[in-house]
Amino acid sequence: MNGDGWLLTKDERQEWLDALLRDGKRLIAPVDDEGLTLFRAVSTAAEASLEDYGNARWSPKEHQFPNTEALFSYSFQGDDVLLEDTPPDDQEQVLFGVRPCDAAGLTRLDDIFLGDQTDPFYARRKEATTTISMACDKSRPECFCTAVGGSPGGTEGSDIQLVPLPGEEVSLLRTMTPKGDELVAGHSDSWKPAGPEDLAKSEDLRVAVEQQIEHAPLAPEWSAALEGTFDHPLWEAVGERCLGCGICAYVCPSCSCFDVTDQGNAYCGTRCRSWDSCTFAQFTLHASGHNPRPDQPARYRQRVMHKFAYFPLEHDDRSMCVGCGRCVALCPVGIDIHQSVRTAVSAGASGEGSS
């Protein structure tokens, strides 16, 4: 949107972010929270923890799709029921320092909540949010964004992107959307314009980090092949290790499953929406006691199929998984969803173990 962009020093970046705070915006940034990097609201830009920042423990998804939110409250007044909408939080917010995989994950949530039936709660936050991503300057062992069509320098879901230029004390800043243009308007007059050579350096960094990622690509055409393994006995072996703990869903940038519950008493209460997981035993449990996914292999199969078969087949071959690798790094029994897809497709192609 702004051509070659600008070169910002750390001091200039912090001055800009502090100015956004003074303008009344909420700034969400990665911070050190007792040894964990988490996305939290900060009162000054200096609170952001960007030194040796690989990725946050979980994604900034919770600031656009909260892990728990009140939908409305109710109270009983005689024979009448009074409903009250939850007061909207319309404060503009800036998600700063978001890795490209997490920014791409937010676009997957857009596909879910801004689709045929728009979710008003999500839509309101989306309208009030501007996303500033930070390109990766190194990869981690669990990273596989390139295997699912992403990149450590990808701009999908970003209104603005910062790229730390190797060996220099500046970052390249480029705007990607009108929202991004609006966020830098009135602040960029004193910034040093970037040139083609700076863009070339950022491209060299992207290529270098991509080459560090060793996970093989998961081809888009595998979606149909994976769906075809639904009844394959391999899922028993692949999924029997799953504990159903749900950590994979809770740290995932693109998981969108939720439950709705009423919390209250005989006089009043609140209807809430909270994150859920398809690997939980109660997720598909019917009131009758019947469960169409009766065991953990069936539930783990659903997670893999949703990410790599059902969603891509309905969204132009775009994987729902963005390859952040958190589920791989944090699974207590070491399940690797990337390897699960490859195992399933390979077994389906060879007919191994099929009846």
PARO-278473 format. One record per residue: residue in three letters; x, y, z of N, C-alpha, C in turn; chain. Coordinates in steps of 0.02 Angstrom, whole numbers. Atoms other than C-alpha are relative to their C-alpha. Last residue first. Example, Ala and Ser with C-alpha at 12.3 -4.5 7.8 and 13.67 -1.06 7.14 Angstrom:
// PARO-278473
 type    n_u    n_v    n_w   ca_u   ca_v   ca_w    c_u    c_v    c_w mol
  ser    -42    -59     -3    684    -53    357    -39     55     37   A
  ala     45    -59      0    615   -225    390     45     60      0   A
END
This chain:
// PARO-278473
 type    n_u    n_v    n_w   ca_u   ca_v   ca_w    c_u    c_v    c_w mol
  ser     40     62      3   -519  -2689    231    -31     -8    -69   A
  ser     70    -12     18   -376  -2564    227    -38    -66     -6   A
  gly     46     12    -55   -218  -2602    324    -73     10    -17   A
  glu    -26     36    -57   -105  -2525    192    -53     -5     56   A
  gly     50     50    -18   -204  -2471     39     20    -41     61   A
  ser    -28     68      8    -46  -2387    -23    -51    -54     13   A
  ala    -24     10     69   -127  -2218    -56     24    -71    -12   A
  gly     57      2     46   -229  -2222    104     22    -15    -70   A
  ala     34     63    -10    -77  -2268    208    -60     -7    -47   A
  ser    -42     54     25     24  -2126    133    -35    -67      7   A
  val      2     -3     74   -116  -2000    157     41    -58    -30   A
  ala     67     19     24   -139  -2053    339     -2     -2    -77   A
  thr     11     71    -13     46  -2052    382    -67    -23    -29   A
  arg    -42     38     47     74  -1883    299    -11    -75      8   A
  val     28     -9     67    -73  -1807    392     40    -42    -50   A
  ser     63     38      3    -16  -1880    559    -31      4    -70   A
  gln    -17     69     16    161  -1815    528    -63    -43     -5   A
  his    -28      0     67     98  -1637    520     15    -71    -22   A
  ile     56     -1     47    -11  -1668    673     24      1    -72   A
  asp    -19    -48     52    139  -1721    777    -53     -1    -54   A
  ile     34     10     64     86  -1809    938     17     57    -48   A
  gly    -41     -7     60    219  -1794   1072    -33    -14    -66   A
  val    -22     66     22    127  -1864   1223     34      3    -68   A
  pro    -35     37    -54    110  -1701   1320     23    -70    -20   A
  cys     37     62    -12     71  -1602   1160     37    -42     52   A
  leu     30      3    -66    159  -1435   1184    -41    -63     14   A
  ala    -47    -13    -54    284  -1427   1042    -29    -14     68   A
  val    -53     50      3    173  -1512    912     47      9     61   A
  cys     29     64    -21     18  -1413    960     53    -55      0   A
  arg     10      1    -72    121  -1253    953    -27    -67     24   A
  gly    -36     53    -35    186  -1291    779    -11     -3     75   A
  cys    -38    -32    -54    136  -1125    701     39    -50     41   A
  gly    -68     25    -10     91  -1218    542     40     34     54   A
  val    -47    -50     27    -60  -1117    484     73    -18     18   A
  cys    -62     -2    -41   -188  -1258    501     48     50    -32   A
  met     20    -36    -61   -353  -1217    414     60      6     47   A
  ser     -2     39    -61   -270  -1265    251    -24     42     58   A
  arg    -38    -32    -54   -326  -1161    103     -4    -43     62   A
  asp    -62     36    -16   -380  -1277    -39     44     35     52   A
  asp    -49     -7     54   -510  -1154   -106     68    -29     18   A
  his    -31    -66      1   -607  -1141     57     59      2    -48   A
  glu     52    -51      4   -733  -1285     62     29     71     -8   A
  leu     45     18     55   -611  -1426     23    -56     51     -9   A
  pro    -29    -15     66   -480  -1340    130    -48    -15    -58   A
  phe     -7    -72     11   -597  -1339    283     32     16    -68   A
  tyr     65    -32      7   -651  -1521    270      6     74    -15   A
  ala     44     27     53   -481  -1597    231    -63     42     -6   A
  phe    -36     15     63   -329  -1528    325    -44    -29    -55   A
  lys    -54    -45     19   -393  -1439    480     23    -11    -73   A
  his     25    -68      4   -561  -1524    498     54     47    -26   A
  met     42     -8     59   -491  -1695    455    -25     71     -8   A
  val    -43      2     60   -350  -1683    582    -42     13    -63   A
  arg    -43    -59     -1   -467  -1630    723     43      4    -63   A
  gln     40    -59     16   -598  -1758    675     43     63     -2   A
  arg     11      1     72   -468  -1898    673    -40     62    -21   A
  tyr    -62    -27     29   -420  -1849    851     -6      2    -77   A
  arg     -3    -71    -14   -601  -1872    904     63     32    -29   A
  ala     51    -33     42   -619  -2040    818      2     75     10   A
  pro    -21     -1     70   -454  -2099    894    -50     35    -46   A
  gln    -49    -52     13   -514  -2040   1066     27     -1    -72   A
  asp    -66     12    -30   -671  -2145   1070     49     54    -22   A
  pro      1     35    -64   -859  -2132   1044     68    -10     34   A
  arg    -72     11      0   -867  -1999    910     16    -33     67   A
  pro    -19     21     67  -1053  -2012    873     76     -6     -9   A
  asn    -55    -43     23  -1084  -2007   1062     22    -23    -69   A
  his    -34     21     61  -1250  -2075   1125     55     50    -18   A
  gly    -57     41    -18  -1293  -2034   1306     39    -25    -60   A
  ser     21     70     -6  -1468  -1974   1262     56    -45     26   A
  ala     37      5    -63  -1415  -1794   1297    -23    -72     12   A
  his     70    -17      3  -1289  -1814   1156    -33     -8     69   A
  leu     42     44    -39  -1100  -1813   1181    -73     24     -1   A
  thr     55     25     43  -1015  -1723   1037    -46    -46     38   A
  phe     13    -49     53   -896  -1612   1139    -59    -22    -44   A
  gln     67    -26     -4   -911  -1721   1294    -19     47    -58   A
  ala     50     53      4   -760  -1829   1256    -71     27     -1   A
  phe     31     15    -65   -650  -1678   1222    -55    -52     -9   A
  thr    -32     60    -29   -547  -1690   1062    -27    -16     69   A
  cys     29     61     29   -667  -1574    969     33    -63     26   A
  ser    -46     38     43   -615  -1434   1086    -33    -64    -24   A
  asp     10     72    -10   -709  -1295   1175     49    -35    -47   A
  trp    -36     45     45   -685  -1108   1197    -15    -73     19   A
  ser    -67     16    -22   -819  -1018   1297     33    -49    -49   A
  arg    -33     42     52   -980   -928   1255     72    -11     22   A
  cys    -70     -9     18  -1081   -863   1401     21    -46    -56   A
  arg    -17     50     50  -1264   -838   1443     69     15    -27   A
  thr    -35    -24     59  -1280   -740   1603     12    -58    -47   A
  gly    -60     34     23  -1394   -763   1751     28     31    -63   A
  cys    -35    -35     54  -1546   -711   1848     62    -39    -20   A
  tyr     25    -67     11  -1676   -766   1975     32     36    -59   A
  ala     71      3     16  -1662   -955   1995    -29     69    -18   A
  asn     40     33    -52  -1473   -948   1985    -73      3    -21   A
  gly     43    -43    -40  -1337   -902   1859    -37    -40     53   A
  gln    -28     -3    -67  -1217   -965   1728    -44     47     41   A
  asp     32    -50    -42  -1294  -1020   1564     28     -5     70   A
  thr     26     21    -64  -1179  -1112   1444    -35     58     34   A
  val     41    -53    -27  -1128  -1102   1261    -33    -26     64   A
  asp     59     25    -33   -983  -1208   1196    -39     61     27   A
  phe     20    -30    -64   -849  -1159   1072    -62    -35     26   A
  cys     53     35    -35   -747  -1227    927    -17     35     66   A
  ser     58    -44    -12   -647  -1097    830    -56    -34     39   A
  cys     55     40    -26   -471  -1168    814    -57     47     21   A
  ser     58      3     45   -366  -1051    706    -57    -42     26   A
  pro     23    -66     24   -222   -986    813    -65     -3    -39   A
  cys      4     -7     74   -204  -1151    909    -25     69    -21   A
  val    -56    -40     23   -150  -1142   1092     -2     15    -74   A
  tyr     -4    -62    -38   -319  -1195   1160     59     43    -20   A
  ala     51    -47     21   -352  -1324   1025      8     68     35   A
  cys    -11    -17     70   -189  -1417   1049    -49     52    -24   A
  ile    -50    -54      4   -206  -1409   1238     12     21    -72   A
  gly     23    -61     32   -369  -1506   1227     52     55     -6   A
  cys    -12    -55    -48   -322  -1641   1355    -22     68    -29   A
  gly     61    -41     -3   -402  -1779   1251      7     59     47   A
  leu     28      0    -68   -259  -1896   1295    -65     39      5   A
  cys     29    -64    -20   -215  -1937   1113    -33     -6     69   A
  arg    -44    -34    -48   -105  -2092   1102    -31     64     26   A
  glu      7     31    -66   -246  -2196   1024     46     33     52   A
  gly     35    -39    -50   -260  -2074    879     -1    -29     70   A
  val    -22    -70     -2   -130  -2136    756    -30     37     60   A
  ala    -70     -3    -22   -155  -2322    792     23     73      8   A
  glu     -3     31    -66   -345  -2316    783     71      6     29   A
  trp     17    -50    -50   -337  -2192    641      1    -28     70   A
  leu    -60    -35    -25   -241  -2319    536    -17     49     56   A
  pro    -19     20    -68   -399  -2426    526     62     36     27   A
  his    -61     39      0   -458  -2326    374     20    -18     72   A
  asp     14     66    -29   -639  -2270    382     62    -45      4   A
  phe     42     -5    -60   -602  -2085    356    -10    -67     35   A
  thr    -26     48    -50   -456  -2118    237    -45     -3     62   A
  gly     14     69     20   -547  -2039     89     25    -52     49   A
  glu     70     14    -16   -548  -1871    177    -18    -72    -17   A
  leu      5      9    -72   -358  -1876    171    -72    -16     20   A
  ala    -30     64    -17   -357  -1905    -16     -6    -14     74   A
  ala     47     51     20   -478  -1761    -41     26    -69     17   A
  ser     61     -7    -40   -368  -1645     60    -50    -55    -17   A
  trp      5     54    -49   -206  -1711    -17    -65      3     39   A
  glu     42     54     27   -232  -1600   -169     -6    -59     48   A
  pro     72    -16     -4   -169  -1453    -65    -44    -57    -25   A
  ala     29    -24     63      2  -1537    -45    -75     13      6   A
  leu     62     40      2     70  -1550    131    -40     26    -59   A
  pro     66    -29     15    246  -1483    108    -56    -52      4   A
  ala     19      6     70    394  -1567    195    -69     29    -12   A
  his     60     40     10    450  -1503    365    -21      1    -74   A
  glu    -14     64     32    630  -1441    365    -62    -42    -14   A
  ile     58     42    -17    607  -1256    401      5    -65    -40   A
  gln    -12     32    -65    778  -1171    398    -56    -49     18   A
  gln    -46     56     10    761  -1136    212     17    -36     65   A
  glu     37     55     30    608  -1030    247     45    -61     -9   A
  val     38     33    -54    714   -926    366    -41    -57    -29   A
  ala    -46     34    -47    843   -888    231    -39    -37     54   A
  val    -26     61     32    711   -851     98     44    -39     49   A
  arg     55     48      7    621   -727    211     24    -66    -28   A
  leu     15     28    -66    784   -644    261    -55    -51     -5   A
  asp    -54     47    -16    835   -622     79    -12    -33     68   A
  glu     13     60     39    665   -543     45     54    -53     13   A
  ser     56     35    -32    690   -420    186    -17    -65    -36   A
  lys    -24     29    -63    861   -375    119    -56    -39     35   A
  ala    -40     58     19    789   -350    -57     28    -35     63   A
  leu     47     53     17    655   -235     15     37    -64    -19   A
  asp     27     23    -64    794   -134     95    -52    -55    -10   A
  glu    -51     42    -32    887   -122    -70    -24    -27     67   A
  pro      0     68     28    728    -62   -155     51    -46     33   A
  gly    -13      4     72    719     87    -39      0    -71    -24   A
  ala    -40     58     20    649    128    132      9      0    -76   A
  pro     29     44     51    592    303    178     47    -59    -16   A
  lys    -43      7     59    663    371    341    -32    -46    -51   A
  trp    -34     64      7    525    417    463     41     -1    -65   A
  ser    -70     -5    -21    487    599    503     39    -65     -9   A
  asp    -33    -55     34    324    608    405     74      4     16   A
  ser    -55     23     43    272    434    462     39     56    -33   A
  his    -59     21    -40    167    482    613     61    -11    -43   A
  gly    -17    -51    -49     22    580    538     60    -16     43   A
  ala     12    -68     23    -46    427    450     13     51     56   A
  val    -64    -37      4     35    270    519     -9     72    -23   A
  leu    -37      3    -63   -125    190    583     66     37     -2   A
  glu     29    -45    -48   -230    249    436     40      2     65   A
  asp    -15    -68     20   -116    167    310    -25     50     52   A
  gly    -70    -12    -15   -129      5    407     21     70    -19   A
  lys     -6     -5    -72   -317     11    405     71     15     21   A
  pro     20    -67    -20   -310     48    219      2     10     76   A
  thr     72    -13      7   -216   -116    200    -15     73     16   A
  met     30     48     47    -39   -184    180    -73     16    -16   A
  thr     71      7    -11     72    -54    264    -30    -43    -56   A
  arg     41     -9     60    260    -78    262    -73     -9     19   A
  leu     72     -1    -13    386    -59    402    -36     14    -65   A
  leu     38    -23     57    567   -112    381    -74     -3     17   A
  ser     48     46     28    654   -128    548    -34     33    -60   A
  val     64    -27     25    810    -39    605    -44    -57    -24   A
  glu     39    -21    -59    966    -76    708    -67     30    -21   A
  glu     14    -71     -4   1049   -173    567    -44     14     61   A
  gly    -62    -39     -8   1136   -341    554    -11     75      5   A
  pro    -59     32    -31    982   -428    485     60     47      2   A
  leu    -51     11     51    833   -314    445     64    -26     33   A
  pro    -65    -19    -28    692   -339    570     56    -15    -50   A
  val    -51     51     15    535   -346    461     66     24     30   A
  leu    -68    -21    -18    380   -254    522     48    -58    -17   A
  gln    -51     49    -19    213   -286    438     67     35     13   A
  ile    -68    -28      3     56   -181    436     48    -57     15   A
  asp     13    -67     23   -126   -229    407     66     38     -9   A
  ser    -36    -57    -28    -78   -411    419    -24     65    -31   A
  gly     30    -20    -64   -199   -557    390     33     60     32   A
  glu     71     13     -5    -91   -633    254    -25     18     70   A
  thr     38    -60    -20     78   -546    253    -75    -12      6   A
  gly     66     -8     31    196   -694    247    -37     60     28   A
  gly      7    -70     18    378   -672    300    -67     15    -32   A
  pro    -22    -40    -58    394   -834    397      0     74    -15   A
  ser    -69    -22      4    291   -908    254     18     39     63   A
  gly    -18    -63    -32    126   -997    231     73     17    -10   A
  gly     11    -57     43     63  -1128    108     17     68     30   A
  val     72    -11     11     38  -1271    229    -13     65    -37   A
  ala     30     63     21    215  -1345    230    -74      9    -15   A
  thr    -10      8     71    289  -1169    233    -32    -64    -27   A
  cys     45    -44     38    210  -1138    402      7    -10    -75   A
  phe     10     30     67    298  -1291    475    -48     43    -41   A
  cys     30    -41     52    379  -1230    636    -11    -39    -64   A
  glu     70     20     13    411  -1360    772    -33     37    -57   A
  pro      5     69     24    602  -1346    768    -71    -21    -18   A
  arg     -7     45    -57    596  -1155    780    -11    -72    -25   A
  ser     53     49     -9    626  -1034    638     14    -39     64   A
  lys    -26     68     -7    728   -874    630    -60    -47      9   A
  asp    -70     -3     19    705   -691    586     35    -66     12   A
  cys    -47     41    -39    516   -707    583     71      9    -25   A
  ala    -29     56     37    415   -564    510     51    -37     43   A
  met    -73     -5      0    326   -455    637     28    -62    -33   A
  ser    -39     62     -6    140   -429    613     74     17     -1   A
  ile    -68    -14     21     40   -273    651     41    -64     10   A
  thr    -51     51    -14   -146   -310    659     67     20    -30   A
  thr    -51     -6     51   -278   -173    673     57    -46     19   A
  thr    -69     27     -8   -433   -214    773     43     13    -61   A
  ala    -37    -45    -44   -597   -116    794     74    -19      6   A
  glu      2    -68     26   -683   -194    643     44     47     41   A
  lys    -40     -1     61   -629   -368    699      4     71    -29   A
  arg    -71     -3    -20   -697   -336    873     45      4    -62   A
  arg    -13    -65    -32   -868   -290    804     73      6     21   A
  ala     -4    -52     52   -868   -437    683     16     68     31   A
  tyr    -64      4     34   -829   -561    822      9     58    -49   A
  phe    -51    -13    -51   -975   -506    928     69     -1    -31   A
  pro     -6    -71    -14  -1091   -490    778     54     16     52   A
  asp      5     -4    -72  -1059   -667    713     11     72     21   A
  thr    -50    -39    -35  -1093   -658    527    -13      0     75   A
  gln     36    -27    -57  -1196   -799    453     50     36     45   A
  asp     69     -9     20  -1134   -837    278    -43     29     56   A
  gly     23     35     60   -955   -809    331    -72     15    -16   A
  leu     24    -53     46   -886   -681    452    -25    -31    -65   A
  phe     45    -45    -34   -865   -801    599    -27     57    -44   A
  ile     51     32    -41   -788   -952    514    -53     49     24   A
  asp     40     46     43   -693   -874    370    -56    -33     39   A
  asp     45    -41     41   -638   -732    484    -45    -44    -43   A
  leu     57    -16    -43   -570   -862    605    -49     44    -38   A
  arg     41     61     -2   -461   -925    463    -61     10     45   A
  thr     41      1     61   -404   -745    435    -42    -64     -4   A
  leu     58    -44     -9   -349   -739    617    -44      2    -62   A
  gly     51     35    -39   -239   -891    589    -62     43     11   A
  ala     37     42     47   -146   -798    451    -55    -38     36   A
  ala     41    -46     40    -98   -666    579    -41    -39    -51   A
  asp     57    -20    -41    -41   -806    695    -46     49    -37   A
  cys     45     58     -6     68   -884    561    -62     19     40   A
  pro     40     12     60    140   -714    516    -47    -59      4   A
  arg    -38     38     51    196   -681    696    -45    -14    -60   A
  val     31     64     17    100   -546    789     41    -36    -53   A
  gly    -49     52     -8    211   -408    859    -26    -70    -15   A
  phe    -68    -15     21     70   -286    889     47    -59     11   A
  leu    -38     61    -15   -117   -317    896     70      9    -29   A
  val    -54     16     46   -189   -140    897     34    -63     25   A
  gln    -59     34    -27   -355   -103    979     49    -17    -56   A
  glu    -45     23     53   -497     18    950     62    -32     31   A
  gln    -65    -33      0   -615     25   1097     44    -28    -56   A
  asp    -16    -28     65   -788    -36   1047     67     36     -2   A
  asp    -67    -28    -10   -818   -153   1193     24     24    -68   A
  pro    -54     12     48  -1005   -180   1177     66     32     21   A
  pro    -26    -64     26  -1117   -183   1332     59    -13    -47   A
  thr    -64    -17    -31  -1186   -361   1344     24     66    -28   A
  asp    -61     12     40  -1366   -362   1287     61     19     41   A
  glu    -42    -59      8  -1502   -370   1419     62    -18    -39   A
  leu    -65     13     31  -1646   -494   1421     37     66     -9   A
  leu    -32    -60     26  -1792   -479   1542     69    -18    -27   A
  val    -73      9      1  -1899   -634   1565     30     62    -33   A
  asp    -38    -27     57  -2079   -607   1616     74    -16      8   A
  asp      8     46     56  -2193   -712   1728     40     22    -61   A
  gly     66     29      2  -2134   -622   1883     -4    -52    -55   A
  gln     40    -49    -36  -1973   -535   1839    -73    -21     -5   A
  phe     71     17     -2  -1845   -665   1790    -37     51     42   A
  ser     28      0    -67  -1674   -601   1740    -74    -15     -4   A
  tyr     73      9     -5  -1564   -624   1589    -21      3     74   A
  ser     22     18    -67  -1389   -575   1535    -76     -4      1   A
  phe     54    -43    -27  -1317   -575   1360    -15    -23     71   A
  leu     41    -17     59  -1172   -646   1258    -58     45     20   A
  ala     72     -3    -15  -1043   -647   1398    -37     22    -62   A
  glu     32    -66      6   -869   -696   1339    -75     -6     14   A
  thr     67     -1    -29   -746   -836   1376    -29     70     -8   A
  asn     11     69    -23   -589   -884   1280    -66     -7     38   A
  pro    -18     12    -70   -606   -718   1188    -13    -72     22   A
  phe     49     52    -15   -611   -718    996     15    -23     72   A
  gln     52    -10     51   -520   -560    946    -57    -49      9   A
  his     17    -71     -1   -405   -540   1095    -48     19    -57   A
  glu     46    -14    -56   -404   -728   1126    -21     74      2   A
  lys     70     13     18   -330   -757    953    -48     22     54   A
  pro     41    -57    -20   -166   -676   1008    -74     -8    -17   A
  ser      6    -53     50    -86   -849    997    -40     59     27   A
  trp     59     10     42    -25   -958   1136    -12     62    -40   A
  arg     22     67    -19    147   -977   1214    -66    -18    -34   A
  ala     33      2    -65    203   -826   1115    -24    -70     15   A
  asn     73     -4      7    325   -848    972    -29     -2     70   A
  gly     16     48     51    512   -835    944    -74      0    -16   A
  tyr     70     20     -2    552   -675   1037    -14    -48    -58   A
  asp     -3     72     10    740   -660   1062    -70    -30      3   A
  glu    -68     26      4    707   -483   1125     -2    -76     -2   A
  leu    -15     21     69    530   -429   1081     71    -29     -6   A
  ser    -59     42     -5    453   -410   1254     16    -30    -69   A
  ala     -2     55     49    331   -266   1245     66    -36      4   A
  glu     18     63    -33    329   -165   1407      2    -59    -48   A
  ala    -60     30    -29    425    -23   1324    -15    -66     34   A
  ala    -30     44     49    272     14   1216     61    -36     28   A
  thr    -53    -34     38    183     83   1368     31    -50    -48   A
  ser     12    -71    -10     20     36   1455     53     43    -33   A
  val    -56    -35    -32     17   -142   1391    -18     74      6   A
  ala      5    -72      8   -128   -259   1349     56     33     39   A
  arg     36    -35    -53    -68   -439   1347     -5     75    -17   A
  phe     25    -63     26     -5   -565   1220    -46     31     53   A
  leu     73     -1     12     95   -698   1311    -20     67    -28   A
  thr     17    -56     43    280   -744   1321    -74     -5    -18   A
  leu     37     17     60    304   -859   1470    -11     64    -40   A
  gly    -38     47     42    441   -837   1600    -35    -22    -63   A
  glu    -30     53    -40    333   -758   1734     32    -54    -43   A
  asp     44     11    -56    235   -657   1606     25    -61     39   A
  asp    -26     54    -41    355   -584   1479    -43     -5     63   A
  val    -35    -20    -61    255   -478   1359     25    -62     36   A
  pro    -30     56    -37    195   -497   1179     39     27     60   A
  ala    -67     17     22     88   -347   1130     26    -60     38   A
  ile    -12     69    -22    -91   -286   1138     67    -21    -29   A
  leu    -57     32     32   -108    -96   1127     11    -69     31   A
  arg    -26     53    -43   -279    -22   1167     56    -35    -39   A
  lys      3     69     24   -306    139   1072     27    -48     53   A
  gly     56     38    -28   -345    302   1159     -6    -71    -24   A
  asp     60    -12     40   -239    421   1055    -61    -40     24   A
  arg     26    -66    -20   -110    419   1194    -63     18    -39   A
  leu     30      7    -67    -91    233   1163    -29     67     23   A
  leu     63     34     10    -62    265    978    -37    -10     66   A
  ala     47    -50     26     70    393   1024    -68    -31    -13   A
  asp     22    -40    -58    156    262   1132    -49     54    -22   A
  leu     48     40    -38    160    148    980    -26     37     61   A
  trp     61      9     39    241    282    873    -53    -38     39   A
  glu     34    -65      0    368    330   1004    -66     -4    -37   A
  gln     32     -9    -65    410    146   1028    -36     66      5   A
  arg     56     47     -6    441    120    843    -37      9     66   A
  glu     55    -26     41    545    278    832    -61    -46      4   A
  asp     28    -59    -33    653    221    978    -59     28    -39   A
  lys     39     23    -58    677     48    903    -33     59     35   A
  thr    -42     22    -55    732    126    739    -45    -24     56   A
  leu     12    -26    -67    611    129    594     53    -26     48   A
  leu    -47     32    -46    646    112    408     -8     32     69   A
  trp    -45    -43    -39    498    156    298     47    -43     41   A
  gly      7     -4    -72    391     78    162     50     47     32   A
  asp    -57     31    -33    443     28    -14     -3      3     76   A
  gly    -61      8     38    274     62    -90     54    -35     39   A
  asn    -41    -60     -4    144    120     35     67     -9    -35   A
  met     41    -61      0      0      0      0     43     63      0   A
END
